[in-house]
Amino acid sequence: MTKLLKIDVFTDVVCPWCLVGSARLDKAIAALPDDVDVVVENHPFYLDPNTPEEGVVVADMLREKYGKEPKEMWERVESEAKKAGIDLDLSKQPRMFPTKKVHTITRLAKPLGNQHELANAIANAYFLEHRQVNDDNVLADIAVEFGFDRGDALDAMNDENELAITEQLATDAAAQGIRGVPFFVFGEKYALSGAQPDEVFERALAQTIDEL
């Protein structure tokens, strides 16, 4: 008998640890037996809800926030990314932008059945292809690859009602106690915070599946 496992994922596209965490989750899911069906739902979260529309230079922001050069912080993430098979160079994506439009397109992809894949593709475009995913046309290009009509995608990412829904969901996530991302909830039961090692994801999946 097939078991159905729901995994809720809270990430932000401008968060490099989310890129690593999602890769580790996907690796653990891929190793599951055939009798487990997994549904991944992505939810909005803002790494920094105060990011201005014009964006910020990440290196400058980190220097101001932590009082040291970002190279050391970047090397730690890049090292963990490499372990997950990701060739990440954070110096090549200098700016961080608001992500309301990205989250809106990702949220509206749920009926298409490829929401998590779209979220991963946007993150890859931002961090690995160094594209400016805050740009309407860049985001629409990616959305079309995952089944969106281009005009519908452009309309959706500029629809004030849809953007307000995304804003509320991101606010709700923070109000529910999620302080940082990536954040994962397995089977609406067990929570996991951060880009944990592979074995932690494997244990979380195994424990949740055992109790289904």
N, C-alpha and C positions, 0 to 999 in steps of 0.2 A: 504494500500500500504506500502510495506516494505521500510524503510529508511536505507541507507548505511552510516555509520560513519567511517571515517578513523582517526586513532590516531597514530601519530608518537612519538616514545619513544626513548629518548637518555639517556643511562645509561652506567655504567661501572661495571663489575662484582665484582671489589674489593671495591666498594662504598657501605657501609652499609645503608646509607640513600636511595640508589636506591632500595635496598631490601624492605624497608618499603614503599617507594613510589609506587613501582610496585604492592605490595599487596593491597594498598589502591585503586589504579586504578582498579585492577581486581575485588575488592569488589563492586565498583561503577558500573562497567560494568555488573556484574552478576545480579544486581538489576534492570537493564533496562527492559522495556517491550519487548515482543516477536517480535514486529514489527520493531525492530531496530537491524540491522546486523552490527557488529563491526569488523573492520579489524585493527589489531595492527601491525605496522611495527617497528622493533627495528633497531636503527642506532648506529654506533660506536662513542664512545667518550672516551678519555683517561683522567682518574682522575689525573694522573701524567704522562705526556709523557716522563719524564726523569727517570723513574724507571729503574734501571739497570737489565740486563738479570738475574743476580743471585738473584734479589729481594732485598727487604729491610725488616728489623724488624719494624713493624708498631709502636710499643711503642717507640722505639728509635727515629724514624722519627718524631713522634708527640712531644716528649720532645724537640727535637732540634728546631722544627718549632715554637712551642708555649711556650716553657719554663716552662711547667708544666707537672705533671703526667697525663697520658692518662685516668686514671680511671674515672675522672669526665666527660670527654667527652664521654667515652664509656657508662657510666651509662645513659646519656641523650638519646643516640640512642637506647640503650637496653630497656629503659622505653617506648619509642615510638613504638618500635618493639612489645613489649608485648601487647600494646593497639591494634595492628594490628593482634594479634594472633600468633606472631612469638617469639619463645623462643631463643633469641639471646644472646650469650656470646662471646664477641669479643676477650677476652683473649685466647680463644681456637684456634684462627686462627692467629698465630703470624706474618706471612709473607705476604707481598704484592708483586706481580710479574707483569711484563708487560702483557698486555691482548690482544695483536694483534691476536694471534691464536684463542682465545675465540671469539673475534669479527668476525673473518673470518668465523669460523664454523657457528656462529649465522646468519651472513649475507647470507651464502649459503643455509641456511635452508628455506629461503623464499618460493621457489617453492614447498616445502613439505607441506606448509600450517600450520606449527606448530612452527614458528620461535619464537614467544613470549613465548610459553610454554618451548621451549628449553632454551631460555635465563633465564627464571625463574629457571629451573632445574640446570643450571650451577651455578647460584648464590646460590641456596640452598646447592649444593654440597660444594661450597667454604665456606660459612658462617655457615651452620648448620651441615654439615657432616665433615667439616674441612679437605676436600680433596684438594690436590694441583692441581688445574685445569690448571696450566701451563704445567703440564706433558702431553706429547702426548698421552700416553696410557690411562690416566684418562679421558682426554677430548674425546678421541675416544670411550671409554666405554659409556659415556653419549650420544654422538652423535648417536651411534647405537640404543639406546633406542628410538630415535626419527626419525628413518627411514634411516639413513645413512648406506651405506656399509662401513665396518671398513677400508678397504684399501683406499677407496675414501676419507674418512674423514682424514686419516693420510696424504695422498698425498696433500689434499687441505690446511691443516694447515701448510704445509711446502712448498707450492707453492709460489715462490717469486713474481710472478705476482699477485696472489690473495692477498698476504700480502701487496703488494704495493697499491692495490685498497683500502683495509681497512685503511691503513695509510693515504691515500689521503682523504678519507671520514671523518676520525676523525679530520684531519687538517682543512677540509672545515667547519665542524660543529663549531669548535672554531673560525674560521675566520668569520662565519656568526653571531657571537655575543653570542653564548652559552658559558657562563663562568663557569657553574657548572651543576652537575647532581644530581638527576634526572631532566629531562626537557621534558615536554609533549606538543605536538601541536595537538589541536582538530580541525578536519575538515579543516586543512590547514589555520586556521583562528585565533584561540585563543591559546595563549601559557600559560603554567603554569610551574613555576620553584619550585623545592624542593618537599619534602615529606609532602605535605599540609594535613591538617585534612580531614577526610572523607567528611564532608559537602562541602568543597571547590571543591573536585572532582565531587561530585554530582551536584553542581551548574554549573560547567563548562560543564559537559555532557548535562545537561538539556538545557542550553542556546544554545549550538551548535546544538543539535537535533531540537530545536524549529525553527532554521533558515535553516534547510535542505530543 
